[in-house]
């Protein structure tokens, strides 16, 4: 199985609400083209069991399964930050990433804000 690390606040939140199954999935978004999210109590009929922990079952699609090795998910406000050895580049704010090496990806809206003098 994979080495999984989910931040303690997310664990506490899921436990307090009685969530027993989650789906970890990737979607296209952000400056670096990929973000991660968690779906609570998903329909698991087309999913693969990634990990059966004492407190929760973690599922993923077959396509995402290969990218979920030695990973960490941390919830920051309303978004999740994904860290793994398979991530090759990341945007400036850290929320989006790529599985391909694209170098450091800059958020163009941040450059615009700097040009306009906003901080």
N, C-alpha and C positions, 0 to 999 in steps of 0.2 A: 504494500500500500504506500501511499504518498506521505510525506512529512508535512502536516498541516498545522498552521498557526493562525488562530482567529483571536482578535483582541478581546480582552476580558470584558469590556463594556458591551460588545456585541453578544458575547456568550451570555452575560447576565440578562440582557434585554430579551434574547430569544428564550432563555429558560423561564423568565418571569411571565412570559406570555404563552408558555406551553407549546412552543414550536418544536416539533419532533423531526421534521424533514425540511431540508433546504436544497435548492438547486443553485449552484455557482455557474454563471454564464458570462460570456464575453459578447460585446456588441460594438458596432462601429460608431465612434463619436470622439470628439476632442481633437486637439492639435496633433497628437501622435497616432490617431486613428482607431484606438481600441480602449475600451473601458470595461470594468467588471461590475457585476451586480449580483445580488442574492434574491432569489424568489422563495418566499416562505410557503410551506405546505403545497408544493407543486404536484401536478399529476405526474407520477413517476413511471408510468407505463412504457414510455419510450426513452427512459433515462438509464444510465449505468450507475450503480452504487459505487461511489468513489471511496467512501470511508464510513464505517459504522463505529461511531464513538459512543462512550457511555451516555452522553447527554443528547446526541443528535445524529441523524443519518444525513450524509452529504452526497448529493447526486450531481451528475453532469451529463451533457450530451456526449455521444461518441466522438464528435468532432473536437470538443473542448477538452476531453479527457487527457489527451496526449500533452496538453500544455499545463496541466495541473500536477506538477511534480515539484516538491519542495517549495511550497508557497506560503505566503502570509497575506491575510486580508485584514485591514484596519479601517474602521469606519471613522471618517472625519466629517462631522456635521451630518449632512444628508448623503454623502457619497462614500464609496469604498475605494481604498487605495490598494492595489495589487502589487506584491513584490514576489519575484521569483528569479531563479538563475536563467530562465528562458526568456526573460524580458531583455531586449537588446538596446532599446532607446526609450526615453521618457520625455514628456513635455516639461515646460518650466514649472508649472504648478504641481506636477507629480500625479495628477489624477488619470491622465491618459498615457498610453504606452504602446510599444510596437514589439512584435516578436522578430522583427528584422532590424538590422543596424542601420538607422537613419541619421546617426549622430544626434547631437542635442537639438531638440525641436523647440523652437520658440513660439510662444503664443503671439500671433500677429496683433491681436487686440491690445496686448500689453505694450507692444512697440508703438502703436497708435497713441495710446494713453501717454507714453513718455514724450512723444513728439508734441502732443498738445499740452504738456506740462502737468498732467494729472498724476497723482500718486496714489 
